[in-house]
């Protein structure tokens, strides 16, 4: 039975990889469920064989992708397999197998996603054999050749500066979103399989300390305003980067609380699953609704819109 499950887990992981390549539109969803087979195996049999399982799955992924898409892509997929579902699944599965509290298992999952994203970002240039500067040089050469964007140099420099400035908070925010989704989807699936697991409180009941979040945002805004007008040169580059990234993280907490209000509202109305997916996509990919959720989260912090309501 154990050997059968070992081979079955590898086949499932390879199948998910192949589906993500054949249907790129579903790759974001597959990323969220990719660690599930590994987590299920760890919960059933422990962490003892998790490392060889991940290694063999990475080799199998590399071979399959290498056969259909070339050796270079196969090598990349092998490394990606270890740093993505291998790392995240091992952390989440180990937290469950070691009986960590639901809260710390959730935190462990988010940390795993952060480490995974960092590792991929730092290792890919070495695997692919080019630096980020080479990529920019190629992009500039392409835009020069097309002649469609005469002012592209200014726009590209501004875009790169913005990404560089916001990279710390963007990494934490995207990793937190992925980690939260992976945790809840995995726990939901394992409990459907009859495995007795304690889940962290439902997302629809999430709320953050209103005083700390509100006070932090006010202090950050005041600090930026004070430094802007009190210093001869305005806010220093380092201080500006720190302040703006901290502000994004605290606004993200408002966003999460606002989204929890929406999930609570949908849950109380027994909304069907496709509508929940549509509403979620609407809120995540439309900047107007992102601002609306942050405002909703702030209102809920202070006026408790979910008072006496059950998710």
Secondary structure, DSSP 8 states (H G I E B T S, - for coil): -HHHHHHHHHHHHHHHHHHHHH-GGGHHHHHHHTTHHHHHHHHHH-STTHHHHHHHHHHHHHHHHHHHH-HHHHHHHHHHHIIIIIHHHHHHHHHHHTT--HHHHHHHHHHHHHHHHHHHHHHHHHHHT--HHHHHHHHHHHHHHH-S-TTHHHHHHHHHHHHHHHHHHHHHHHHHHHHHHHHHHHHHHHHHTT--------GGG----HHHHHHHHHHHHHHHHHHHHHSTT-S-HHHHHHHHHHHHHHHHHHHHHHHHHHHHHHHHTT--HHHHHHHHHHHHH-HHHHHHHHHHHHHHHHH-TTTT---
